[in-house]
Amino acid sequence: MASNHGAVIVVMGVCGAGKTTIGRSLEKEMQYKYLDADDFHSELNKEKMRMGIPLTDEDRMPWLEAMRDVINEYLDNKKGLILGCSALKNQYREMLRSGYPAYKWGTYASPVNFILLDAPAEVLSVRVKARAAEGKHYMPASLLQSQIDLLQVDHCEGIHKVDATLIPQAIVNTILNMLHFQGCFHHDCIEFH
């Protein structure tokens, strides 16, 4: 849809879904820039999460606004962006879609596209606990359930689900082959498999 405006692919899901791994792999395959939503959190938000305190919508608002502004910048410069972001609630995704200045809330017609990395809670729990034990992330496993509880996906949004239990390359290939997104990709940057 938005090839003349650039395109944004938001790789979304709860903690442990594989957003960073898949986002970085897509960055290499597509030659789009990858950014991680964790880098947009304030130190206060990160500290709350370290202490196992779930963030409120009020905590998240400056974080979402900062990402919306970056999305706007990429679209304005006609560049492709991959954003790894939980984007758990419709209102959060609407904020990200509004990075496209012409976006009308509730229409879901935006060059900001969402791919949900979907996995059972048991799989996610194992991943998050392993990551926490290795000291690789500030979010403790105790917050996983609060994220699962927040996740809301309405089929009318056009969010594509991908099985996050697959090996990373299979997930990447699935995403690259999604026909819906082919019109958004810069064809000279990517070869479809």
Secondary structure, DSSP 4 states (H G I P E B T S, - for coil): --TTT-EEEEEE-STTS-HHHHHHHHHHHH-PEEEEGGGGS-HHHHHHHHTTPPPPHHHHHHHHHHHHHHHHHHHHTT-EEEEE----SHHHHHHHHTTSTT--TTS--SSEEEEEEE--HHHHHHHHHHHHHTT--SS-GGGHHHHHHH----GGG-PEEEETTS-HHHHHHHHHT-HHHHTTS-TTT----
